[in-house]
Amino acid sequence: MSGMRVLAAMSGGVDSAVAAARAADAGYEVTGVHLALSLNPQSYRSGARGCCTLEDARDARCAADVIGIPFYVWDMAERFHRDVVSDFVAEYAQGRTPNPCLRCNEKIKFAAVLDRAVALGFDAVCTGHHARLADGRLHRSPDRAKDQSYVLAVLTVGQLGRALFPLGDSTKAEVRAEAAARGLAVADKPDSHDVCFIPDGDTRAFLAARLGRAPGSIVAEDGTPLGTHDGTYGFTVGQRKGLRVGVPAGDGQPRYVLDIQPATRTVTVGPRESLDVLGIVADRPVWTGCEPPRERRDCQVQLRAHGEVHPATAHLDGEALRIGLRAPARGVARGQAAVLYDGDTVLGSGTITATS
């Protein structure tokens, strides 16, 4: 480890600070870097939302001082806006539901940052993610409530080979206790949550400001008109609240979003049982825990961050990943990741394009 140069991505939170400290203790030559991701640094946090303010940069710098490592700020705002924010808006415009944290890991932390780090002579990038690497494979954290293997499952074998996740064997409580013992001021700092670039958490208003009004119809499964909307981007499959349907269902049961068609500006709603899905098709598969399965393979699949795990089979059909669920899942949205597991080991992932 001596002489191995590691770039520690420091968000200003407790996880990345303790990860950098552990990497330094392990004998790596560690340099801390904070990623400036906001075009307007004051705009991306409200309370515990986000990780992109001047306050966070100061917290990261203070942590680096306590650890005793060099510290820099890298401006990644334009790349973040293009690859994460603009992608987020474009995906909703197409009726899909993206995961911006997953895209940030893929496009920013383990593409743009890793590429620059390698060019500067660093051997690896260290982050505070709660996930574990063993024998080049990605595994869940023992702290299931904080496990982030789902949002890292888009990383390639090459990217995982240059990644360090020093918190892989620890729970969040253990990380906070260690931060306090090390004298890190961020020990009790609240976790960031939600979408960091939507400071008030109002995704619909954020999208409306960028996509404008695009009125359309809300219909029942049989096509019966039930109401109107200002844009299909304001909905996601499985959504129950905020439908603004004036006609109650005949059986008195709540309605859910079943389908979104931006081309016709149509949102279809219906009963909960109509959300049941048994088949999933995904594209852009990435395999890190097994060879691409040409025959059906038993596995488990997770369909959203911190979502439940479903017994399934999976196989490649040409370039498409086909997943068959043993029992129905509900509210499966196009644009989300389908991450395959064997127990706690990530096998691979793909982006959901269709369900049946």
Disulfide bonds with the S-S distance in Angstrom:
none
